[in-house]
């Protein structure tokens, strides 16, 4: 059962998160073909074009476009195709950083000084941020909840523990910190102690 639990932990079961992740992935893909800010498109930011530079695109915006491509698209496809927990964890980490940079990119566009000729965020940047939120949320749900196989194994483990004296003893130690003593080691010496007390009283 322990080997089965290890194998179940290595495979991600995304059947319930797939609609959320694919919706987010499509939103991120659309971002690259929608306005990022003014006339600057998402792909202009991704490829650091002259148009993006003329619009005073900041470093967090460039970082966001790169992380959206890697964490929002490529690694998400890799997670779905491979079903590997390792790819899913890498995707979660990169996607989480990309999600944070998407919020930072919007904030940078909204908090520009009055002397800056750039414009605020366009709807494409908002769509991309929503897409990264969906991808990151779906991956968080995927990785931090047990899949059906893991839940079935956990139920079998509990049933096995309830029928196993050794497992019950380990549970007692975990709950109380007191290790059970074998019956043969338990000696009823209450009479001897009472007799010793009487003797001490008589001698006293």
Secondary structure, DSSP 4 states (H G I P E B T S, - for coil): -HHHHHHHHHB---TTTHHHHHHHHHHHHHHTTSEEETTEEHHHHHTT-HHHHHTT--HHHHHHHHHIIIIIIIHHHHHHHH-BHHHHHHHHHHHHHHHHHHHHHHHHHHT--TT-------HHHHHHHHHHHHHHHHHHHHHSS--HHHHHHHHHHHHHHHT-HHHHHHHHHHHHS-----GGG----HHHHHHHHHHHHHH-
